[in-house]
Amino acid sequence: MRALRPLRLMSRNKGMKTIVYALLGSTKPITYAIMFLFVVTTVFGVLGVALFRDTFQYCVDGDWVDGTKGEGKLECHGEYFMDSFEDGGFPRPRSWLNTPWNFDTFGSAVITLSRVFTLKWTNVWYTAQDRTSPGVQPVENNNVAVASAFLISFIFMGSFLSLNLFVSFIVDGTKPQTLNPLP
């Protein structure tokens, strides 16, 4: 019976009743907004794979590998010493790593774009603007224009436009539906 308390509260509270009816009344338009967001994410995901595939990878020892000279995955071998207290100066192996956010596959592109969609996009932007070619160490601010245009256009299309669609459909669902009188 305790599980049914919110329903009892909703029946007594006019504001809660209005909100629930607005959400239920706007399910069809919200479905359209979700489909729009899916299409936008699909288009930008495919475009992101075409632009950024295999370019978010880097060598953990950035001092050894120089991307301006075209060095990258092939030169990232051997060991290096970190001069930090917690490592104690022990040798570490150099390795070629990939960022958790990348555009290597369509699935990872959609996950990366969902990160951008929630406006946690600065790490993705910094990595995208440092990209070079596949297998080459990133260079700082190498590709700012393409990365900025891609991510900012996705933020406007994905985040802001979709959010406005969701809000407008829910607000539109709160209005009572009236029939037009016959002339």
Secondary structure in CASP SS format (residue, H / E / C, confidence):
PFRMAT SS
TARGET T0000
AUTHOR 0000-0000-0000
METHOD secondary structure of the structure
MODEL  1
M C 1.00
R H 1.00
A H 1.00
L H 1.00
R H 1.00
P H 1.00
L H 1.00
R H 1.00
L H 1.00
M H 1.00
S H 1.00
R H 1.00
N C 1.00
K H 1.00
G H 1.00
M H 1.00
K H 1.00
T H 1.00
I H 1.00
V H 1.00
Y H 1.00
A H 1.00
L H 1.00
L H 1.00
G H 1.00
S C 1.00
T H 1.00
K H 1.00
P H 1.00
I H 1.00
T H 1.00
Y H 1.00
A H 1.00
I H 1.00
M H 1.00
F H 1.00
L H 1.00
F H 1.00
V H 1.00
V H 1.00
T H 1.00
T H 1.00
V H 1.00
F H 1.00
G H 1.00
V H 1.00
L H 1.00
G H 1.00
V H 1.00
A H 1.00
L H 1.00
F H 1.00
R C 1.00
D C 1.00
T C 1.00
F C 1.00
Q E 1.00
Y E 1.00
C E 1.00
V C 1.00
D C 1.00
G C 1.00
D C 1.00
W C 1.00
V C 1.00
D C 1.00
G H 1.00
T H 1.00
K H 1.00
G C 1.00
E C 1.00
G E 1.00
K C 1.00
L C 1.00
E C 1.00
C C 1.00
H C 1.00
G C 1.00
E E 1.00
Y E 1.00
F E 1.00
M C 1.00
D C 1.00
S C 1.00
F C 1.00
E C 1.00
D C 1.00
G C 1.00
G C 1.00
F C 1.00
P E 1.00
R E 1.00
P E 1.00
R C 1.00
S C 1.00
W E 1.00
L E 1.00
N E 1.00
T C 1.00
P C 1.00
W C 1.00
N C 1.00
F C 1.00
D C 1.00
T C 1.00
F H 1.00
G H 1.00
S H 1.00
A H 1.00
V H 1.00
I H 1.00
T H 1.00
L H 1.00
S H 1.00
R H 1.00
V H 1.00
F H 1.00
T C 1.00
L C 1.00
K C 1.00
W C 1.00
T H 1.00
N H 1.00
V H 1.00
W H 1.00
Y H 1.00
T H 1.00
A H 1.00
Q H 1.00
D C 1.00
R C 1.00
T C 1.00
S C 1.00
P C 1.00
G C 1.00
V E 1.00
Q C 1.00
P C 1.00
V C 1.00
E C 1.00
N C 1.00
N C 1.00
N C 1.00
V H 1.00
A H 1.00
V H 1.00
A H 1.00
S H 1.00
A H 1.00
F H 1.00
L H 1.00
I H 1.00
S H 1.00
F H 1.00
I H 1.00
F H 1.00
M H 1.00
G H 1.00
S H 1.00
F H 1.00
L H 1.00
S H 1.00
L H 1.00
N H 1.00
L H 1.00
F H 1.00
V H 1.00
S H 1.00
F H 1.00
I H 1.00
V H 1.00
D H 1.00
G H 1.00
T H 1.00
K C 1.00
P C 1.00
Q C 1.00
T C 1.00
L C 1.00
N C 1.00
P C 1.00
L C 1.00
P C 1.00
END
